[in-house]
Amino acid sequence: MELGLIGLGKMGGNMRERIRRAGHTVIGYDRDPELSDVASLAELVERLEGPRVVWVMVPAGAPTQSTVDELKDLLAEGDIVVDGGNSRWTDDEKHAAELAERGIGFVDAGVSGGVWGLENGYALMVGGDDEHVARVQPVFDALKPEGDFGYAHAGKVGAGHFSKMVHNGIEYAMMQAYAEGWELLEAVDSVTDVREVFRSWQEGTVIRSWLLDLAVNALDDDEHLDKLRGFAADSGEGRWTVEAAIDNAVPLPAITASLFARFASRQDDSPQMKMIAALRNQFGGHAVESKSEH
């Protein structure tokens, strides 16, 4: 099938390549002309044969809203817009209603995989009407990991991003647990090789995970994380998870505490946040701050 893809950054660029490897045609647009296949959104829409599917991979909030607004005027009845960024699920409901006024379908797709997705595939959580999801299914099949897992039609519009939000909340708590354990091991005199303790957990233990593997990678690069400043940003999805928990009276003590720990990292050079920063860089290519920058 043909796909228009808007936003060719770390995730979008790799997604374009993975979809093309599966034999589909992808026409990509990015504000950076060196990355873009076309000069404008209008040209992208002109190049696609109807009915069109256009996938948006731009930052949540105003950039996504302005892109949806422009597509609403460019696309035609029967076309579909997929939002694969990290938008808040309540925005999905708004965007779906706005596009429906023109007969344009809407699908929200939570995408997880970071900088590793090109080779490993992306976990996909999708929300939308069955008929709209079915139209995009060949692209979902191209992006997902090989095998039976890694894709779910989670429910109606908003369900994909809500599921990805909860995924990221769990990710916050898991990273915080590894970080706290690492700091405690570093703090005692009796443990002289913390990195190898972490490495020993990679096989045969119930706490083994891809995040643990990435923690070991980070420690191999910088054994005591001396090069990093103990600061970790929050992308917004941790906050949204906690807010949703409050709205639904669901207790989330571990995820809430991990969010607050990131707030604490902005106040001083937290050892735990060095590990959080290292893990975010390992799996997502997120920027880290070195001590030399401060």
Contacts in CASP RR format, 6 or more apart in sequence:
PFRMAT RR
TARGET T0000
AUTHOR 0000-0000-0000
METHOD contacts of the structure
MODEL  1
MELGLIGLGKMGGNMRERIRRAGHTVIGYDRDPELSDVASLAELVERLEG
PRVVWVMVPAGAPTQSTVDELKDLLAEGDIVVDGGNSRWTDDEKHAAELA
ERGIGFVDAGVSGGVWGLENGYALMVGGDDEHVARVQPVFDALKPEGDFG
YAHAGKVGAGHFSKMVHNGIEYAMMQAYAEGWELLEAVDSVTDVREVFRS
WQEGTVIRSWLLDLAVNALDDDEHLDKLRGFAADSGEGRWTVEAAIDNAV
PLPAITASLFARFASRQDDSPQMKMIAALRNQFGGHAVESKSEH
1 24 0 8 1.000
1 25 0 8 1.000
1 53 0 8 1.000
1 138 0 8 1.000
1 139 0 8 1.000
2 24 0 8 1.000
2 25 0 8 1.000
2 26 0 8 1.000
2 27 0 8 1.000
2 48 0 8 1.000
2 49 0 8 1.000
2 52 0 8 1.000
2 53 0 8 1.000
3 19 0 8 1.000
3 24 0 8 1.000
3 25 0 8 1.000
3 26 0 8 1.000
3 27 0 8 1.000
3 53 0 8 1.000
3 54 0 8 1.000
3 55 0 8 1.000
3 139 0 8 1.000
4 26 0 8 1.000
4 27 0 8 1.000
4 28 0 8 1.000
4 29 0 8 1.000
4 44 0 8 1.000
4 48 0 8 1.000
4 52 0 8 1.000
4 53 0 8 1.000
4 54 0 8 1.000
4 55 0 8 1.000
5 12 0 8 1.000
5 13 0 8 1.000
5 15 0 8 1.000
5 16 0 8 1.000
5 19 0 8 1.000
5 26 0 8 1.000
5 27 0 8 1.000
5 28 0 8 1.000
5 29 0 8 1.000
5 54 0 8 1.000
5 55 0 8 1.000
5 57 0 8 1.000
6 28 0 8 1.000
6 29 0 8 1.000
6 30 0 8 1.000
6 41 0 8 1.000
6 44 0 8 1.000
6 54 0 8 1.000
6 55 0 8 1.000
6 56 0 8 1.000
6 57 0 8 1.000
6 58 0 8 1.000
6 67 0 8 1.000
7 13 0 8 1.000
7 28 0 8 1.000
7 29 0 8 1.000
7 30 0 8 1.000
7 31 0 8 1.000
7 56 0 8 1.000
7 57 0 8 1.000
7 58 0 8 1.000
8 16 0 8 1.000
8 28 0 8 1.000
8 29 0 8 1.000
8 30 0 8 1.000
8 32 0 8 1.000
8 35 0 8 1.000
8 36 0 8 1.000
8 57 0 8 1.000
9 30 0 8 1.000
9 35 0 8 1.000
9 57 0 8 1.000
10 114 0 8 1.000
10 115 0 8 1.000
10 284 0 8 1.000
10 285 0 8 1.000
11 57 0 8 1.000
11 85 0 8 1.000
11 111 0 8 1.000
11 113 0 8 1.000
11 114 0 8 1.000
12 57 0 8 1.000
13 35 0 8 1.000
14 115 0 8 1.000
14 117 0 8 1.000
14 118 0 8 1.000
15 55 0 8 1.000
15 57 0 8 1.000
15 111 0 8 1.000
15 118 0 8 1.000
15 122 0 8 1.000
15 143 0 8 1.000
16 26 0 8 1.000
16 28 0 8 1.000
17 118 0 8 1.000
18 117 0 8 1.000
18 118 0 8 1.000
18 121 0 8 1.000
18 122 0 8 1.000
18 142 0 8 1.000
18 143 0 8 1.000
19 26 0 8 1.000
19 139 0 8 1.000
19 142 0 8 1.000
19 143 0 8 1.000
20 26 0 8 1.000
21 142 0 8 1.000
22 138 0 8 1.000
22 141 0 8 1.000
22 142 0 8 1.000
23 142 0 8 1.000
24 138 0 8 1.000
24 139 0 8 1.000
24 142 0 8 1.000
26 37 0 8 1.000
27 37 0 8 1.000
27 38 0 8 1.000
27 44 0 8 1.000
27 47 0 8 1.000
27 48 0 8 1.000
28 36 0 8 1.000
28 37 0 8 1.000
28 38 0 8 1.000
28 44 0 8 1.000
29 36 0 8 1.000
29 37 0 8 1.000
29 38 0 8 1.000
29 40 0 8 1.000
29 41 0 8 1.000
29 43 0 8 1.000
29 44 0 8 1.000
30 36 0 8 1.000
33 39 0 8 1.000
37 44 0 8 1.000
38 44 0 8 1.000
38 47 0 8 1.000
41 67 0 8 1.000
41 70 0 8 1.000
41 71 0 8 1.000
41 74 0 8 1.000
42 74 0 8 1.000
44 54 0 8 1.000
45 52 0 8 1.000
45 54 0 8 1.000
45 71 0 8 1.000
45 74 0 8 1.000
45 75 0 8 1.000
48 54 0 8 1.000
50 76 0 8 1.000
50 79 0 8 1.000
51 76 0 8 1.000
51 78 0 8 1.000
51 79 0 8 1.000
51 80 0 8 1.000
51 135 0 8 1.000
52 75 0 8 1.000
52 76 0 8 1.000
52 79 0 8 1.000
52 80 0 8 1.000
53 79 0 8 1.000
53 80 0 8 1.000
53 82 0 8 1.000
53 135 0 8 1.000
53 136 0 8 1.000
53 139 0 8 1.000
54 71 0 8 1.000
54 75 0 8 1.000
54 79 0 8 1.000
54 80 0 8 1.000
54 81 0 8 1.000
54 82 0 8 1.000
55 81 0 8 1.000
55 82 0 8 1.000
55 84 0 8 1.000
55 109 0 8 1.000
55 136 0 8 1.000
55 139 0 8 1.000
56 64 0 8 1.000
56 67 0 8 1.000
56 68 0 8 1.000
56 71 0 8 1.000
56 81 0 8 1.000
56 82 0 8 1.000
56 83 0 8 1.000
56 84 0 8 1.000
56 85 0 8 1.000
57 84 0 8 1.000
57 85 0 8 1.000
58 64 0 8 1.000
58 67 0 8 1.000
58 85 0 8 1.000
59 85 0 8 1.000
59 86 0 8 1.000
60 85 0 8 1.000
60 86 0 8 1.000
60 87 0 8 1.000
60 88 0 8 1.000
60 91 0 8 1.000
61 87 0 8 1.000
61 88 0 8 1.000
61 91 0 8 1.000
64 83 0 8 1.000
64 85 0 8 1.000
64 87 0 8 1.000
64 91 0 8 1.000
64 95 0 8 1.000
65 91 0 8 1.000
65 95 0 8 1.000
68 81 0 8 1.000
68 83 0 8 1.000
68 95 0 8 1.000
68 98 0 8 1.000
68 99 0 8 1.000
69 98 0 8 1.000
71 81 0 8 1.000
71 99 0 8 1.000
71 104 0 8 1.000
72 98 0 8 1.000
72 99 0 8 1.000
72 101 0 8 1.000
72 102 0 8 1.000
72 104 0 8 1.000
75 81 0 8 1.000
75 99 0 8 1.000
75 102 0 8 1.000
75 104 0 8 1.000
76 102 0 8 1.000
76 104 0 8 1.000
77 102 0 8 1.000
77 103 0 8 1.000
77 104 0 8 1.000
78 103 0 8 1.000
78 104 0 8 1.000
78 105 0 8 1.000
79 104 0 8 1.000
79 105 0 8 1.000
80 104 0 8 1.000
80 105 0 8 1.000
80 106 0 8 1.000
80 107 0 8 1.000
80 132 0 8 1.000
80 135 0 8 1.000
80 136 0 8 1.000
81 95 0 8 1.000
81 99 0 8 1.000
81 104 0 8 1.000
81 105 0 8 1.000
81 106 0 8 1.000
81 107 0 8 1.000
82 106 0 8 1.000
82 107 0 8 1.000
82 108 0 8 1.000
82 109 0 8 1.000
82 136 0 8 1.000
82 139 0 8 1.000
83 92 0 8 1.000
83 95 0 8 1.000
83 106 0 8 1.000
83 107 0 8 1.000
83 108 0 8 1.000
83 109 0 8 1.000
83 161 0 8 1.000
84 108 0 8 1.000
84 109 0 8 1.000
84 110 0 8 1.000
84 111 0 8 1.000
85 109 0 8 1.000
85 110 0 8 1.000
85 111 0 8 1.000
85 161 0 8 1.000
86 110 0 8 1.000
86 161 0 8 1.000
86 164 0 8 1.000
86 168 0 8 1.000
86 235 0 8 1.000
86 236 0 8 1.000
86 237 0 8 1.000
87 95 0 8 1.000
87 108 0 8 1.000
87 161 0 8 1.000
88 161 0 8 1.000
88 165 0 8 1.000
88 240 0 8 1.000
89 108 0 8 1.000
89 158 0 8 1.000
89 159 0 8 1.000
89 160 0 8 1.000
89 161 0 8 1.000
89 162 0 8 1.000
89 165 0 8 1.000
91 161 0 8 1.000
92 106 0 8 1.000
92 108 0 8 1.000
92 127 0 8 1.000
92 157 0 8 1.000
92 158 0 8 1.000
92 160 0 8 1.000
92 161 0 8 1.000
93 157 0 8 1.000
93 158 0 8 1.000
95 106 0 8 1.000
96 105 0 8 1.000
96 106 0 8 1.000
96 128 0 8 1.000
96 157 0 8 1.000
99 105 0 8 1.000
99 106 0 8 1.000
100 106 0 8 1.000
105 129 0 8 1.000
105 132 0 8 1.000
106 128 0 8 1.000
106 132 0 8 1.000
106 157 0 8 1.000
107 126 0 8 1.000
107 127 0 8 1.000
107 128 0 8 1.000
107 132 0 8 1.000
107 133 0 8 1.000
107 136 0 8 1.000
107 157 0 8 1.000
108 126 0 8 1.000
108 127 0 8 1.000
108 128 0 8 1.000
108 157 0 8 1.000
108 158 0 8 1.000
108 159 0 8 1.000
108 160 0 8 1.000
108 161 0 8 1.000
109 124 0 8 1.000
109 125 0 8 1.000
109 126 0 8 1.000
109 127 0 8 1.000
109 140 0 8 1.000
109 160 0 8 1.000
109 161 0 8 1.000
110 124 0 8 1.000
110 125 0 8 1.000
110 126 0 8 1.000
110 160 0 8 1.000
110 161 0 8 1.000
110 163 0 8 1.000
110 164 0 8 1.000
111 122 0 8 1.000
111 123 0 8 1.000
111 124 0 8 1.000
111 143 0 8 1.000
111 164 0 8 1.000
112 122 0 8 1.000
112 123 0 8 1.000
112 124 0 8 1.000
112 125 0 8 1.000
112 164 0 8 1.000
112 167 0 8 1.000
113 120 0 8 1.000
113 121 0 8 1.000
113 122 0 8 1.000
113 123 0 8 1.000
113 283 0 8 1.000
113 284 0 8 1.000
114 122 0 8 1.000
114 283 0 8 1.000
114 284 0 8 1.000
114 285 0 8 1.000
115 283 0 8 1.000
115 284 0 8 1.000
115 285 0 8 1.000
116 283 0 8 1.000
116 284 0 8 1.000
120 145 0 8 1.000
121 143 0 8 1.000
121 144 0 8 1.000
121 145 0 8 1.000
121 146 0 8 1.000
122 143 0 8 1.000
122 144 0 8 1.000
122 145 0 8 1.000
123 144 0 8 1.000
123 145 0 8 1.000
123 150 0 8 1.000
123 151 0 8 1.000
123 167 0 8 1.000
124 140 0 8 1.000
124 143 0 8 1.000
124 144 0 8 1.000
124 150 0 8 1.000
124 151 0 8 1.000
124 152 0 8 1.000
125 152 0 8 1.000
125 154 0 8 1.000
125 159 0 8 1.000
125 160 0 8 1.000
125 161 0 8 1.000
125 163 0 8 1.000
125 164 0 8 1.000
125 167 0 8 1.000
126 133 0 8 1.000
126 136 0 8 1.000
126 140 0 8 1.000
126 151 0 8 1.000
126 152 0 8 1.000
126 153 0 8 1.000
126 154 0 8 1.000
126 155 0 8 1.000
126 159 0 8 1.000
126 160 0 8 1.000
127 133 0 8 1.000
127 153 0 8 1.000
127 154 0 8 1.000
127 155 0 8 1.000
127 156 0 8 1.000
127 157 0 8 1.000
127 158 0 8 1.000
127 159 0 8 1.000
127 160 0 8 1.000
127 161 0 8 1.000
128 153 0 8 1.000
128 155 0 8 1.000
128 156 0 8 1.000
128 157 0 8 1.000
128 158 0 8 1.000
128 159 0 8 1.000
129 156 0 8 1.000
129 157 0 8 1.000
130 153 0 8 1.000
133 140 0 8 1.000
133 153 0 8 1.000
140 151 0 8 1.000
141 151 0 8 1.000
144 150 0 8 1.000
144 151 0 8 1.000
152 163 0 8 1.000
154 160 0 8 1.000
154 162 0 8 1.000
154 163 0 8 1.000
162 244 0 8 1.000
164 237 0 8 1.000
165 237 0 8 1.000
165 238 0 8 1.000
165 240 0 8 1.000
165 241 0 8 1.000
165 244 0 8 1.000
166 241 0 8 1.000
166 244 0 8 1.000
168 235 0 8 1.000
168 237 0 8 1.000
168 238 0 8 1.000
168 241 0 8 1.000
169 237 0 8 1.000
169 238 0 8 1.000
169 241 0 8 1.000
169 255 0 8 1.000
169 258 0 8 1.000
169 259 0 8 1.000
170 255 0 8 1.000
171 211 0 8 1.000
172 234 0 8 1.000
172 238 0 8 1.000
172 241 0 8 1.000
172 255 0 8 1.000
172 258 0 8 1.000
172 259 0 8 1.000
172 262 0 8 1.000
173 254 0 8 1.000
173 255 0 8 1.000
173 257 0 8 1.000
173 258 0 8 1.000
174 209 0 8 1.000
174 211 0 8 1.000
175 211 0 8 1.000
175 258 0 8 1.000
175 275 0 8 1.000
175 276 0 8 1.000
175 279 0 8 1.000
175 280 0 8 1.000
176 254 0 8 1.000
176 257 0 8 1.000
176 258 0 8 1.000
176 261 0 8 1.000
176 272 0 8 1.000
176 276 0 8 1.000
177 254 0 8 1.000
178 211 0 8 1.000
178 212 0 8 1.000
178 215 0 8 1.000
178 275 0 8 1.000
178 279 0 8 1.000
179 272 0 8 1.000
179 273 0 8 1.000
179 274 0 8 1.000
179 275 0 8 1.000
179 276 0 8 1.000
179 279 0 8 1.000
180 272 0 8 1.000
182 194 0 8 1.000
182 198 0 8 1.000
182 215 0 8 1.000
182 271 0 8 1.000
182 272 0 8 1.000
182 275 0 8 1.000
183 271 0 8 1.000
183 272 0 8 1.000
183 275 0 8 1.000
185 191 0 8 1.000
185 194 0 8 1.000
185 197 0 8 1.000
186 194 0 8 1.000
186 224 0 8 1.000
186 271 0 8 1.000
191 197 0 8 1.000
194 219 0 8 1.000
194 224 0 8 1.000
195 216 0 8 1.000
195 219 0 8 1.000
195 220 0 8 1.000
195 223 0 8 1.000
198 212 0 8 1.000
198 215 0 8 1.000
198 216 0 8 1.000
198 219 0 8 1.000
199 216 0 8 1.000
201 207 0 8 1.000
201 208 0 8 1.000
201 212 0 8 1.000
202 208 0 8 1.000
202 212 0 8 1.000
202 213 0 8 1.000
202 216 0 8 1.000
210 283 0 8 1.000
211 279 0 8 1.000
211 283 0 8 1.000
214 279 0 8 1.000
214 282 0 8 1.000
214 283 0 8 1.000
215 275 0 8 1.000
215 278 0 8 1.000
215 279 0 8 1.000
215 282 0 8 1.000
217 282 0 8 1.000
218 225 0 8 1.000
218 275 0 8 1.000
218 278 0 8 1.000
218 279 0 8 1.000
218 281 0 8 1.000
218 282 0 8 1.000
219 225 0 8 1.000
219 278 0 8 1.000
221 278 0 8 1.000
222 228 0 8 1.000
222 278 0 8 1.000
225 271 0 8 1.000
225 274 0 8 1.000
225 275 0 8 1.000
225 278 0 8 1.000
226 291 0 8 1.000
227 290 0 8 1.000
227 291 0 8 1.000
228 274 0 8 1.000
228 277 0 8 1.000
228 278 0 8 1.000
228 288 0 8 1.000
228 289 0 8 1.000
228 290 0 8 1.000
228 291 0 8 1.000
229 269 0 8 1.000
229 274 0 8 1.000
229 277 0 8 1.000
229 288 0 8 1.000
229 289 0 8 1.000
229 290 0 8 1.000
229 291 0 8 1.000
229 293 0 8 1.000
229 294 0 8 1.000
230 265 0 8 1.000
230 269 0 8 1.000
230 270 0 8 1.000
230 271 0 8 1.000
230 272 0 8 1.000
230 273 0 8 1.000
230 274 0 8 1.000
230 276 0 8 1.000
230 277 0 8 1.000
230 289 0 8 1.000
231 265 0 8 1.000
231 266 0 8 1.000
231 269 0 8 1.000
231 270 0 8 1.000
231 273 0 8 1.000
231 277 0 8 1.000
231 289 0 8 1.000
232 262 0 8 1.000
232 265 0 8 1.000
232 273 0 8 1.000
232 276 0 8 1.000
232 277 0 8 1.000
232 280 0 8 1.000
233 262 0 8 1.000
233 286 0 8 1.000
234 259 0 8 1.000
234 262 0 8 1.000
234 263 0 8 1.000
238 255 0 8 1.000
238 259 0 8 1.000
239 259 0 8 1.000
241 252 0 8 1.000
241 255 0 8 1.000
241 259 0 8 1.000
242 252 0 8 1.000
242 255 0 8 1.000
242 256 0 8 1.000
242 259 0 8 1.000
244 250 0 8 1.000
245 251 0 8 1.000
245 252 0 8 1.000
245 255 0 8 1.000
245 256 0 8 1.000
261 270 0 8 1.000
261 272 0 8 1.000
261 273 0 8 1.000
261 276 0 8 1.000
262 273 0 8 1.000
262 276 0 8 1.000
264 270 0 8 1.000
264 273 0 8 1.000
265 272 0 8 1.000
265 273 0 8 1.000
265 276 0 8 1.000
277 286 0 8 1.000
277 288 0 8 1.000
277 289 0 8 1.000
278 288 0 8 1.000
280 286 0 8 1.000
280 288 0 8 1.000
281 287 0 8 1.000
281 288 0 8 1.000
END
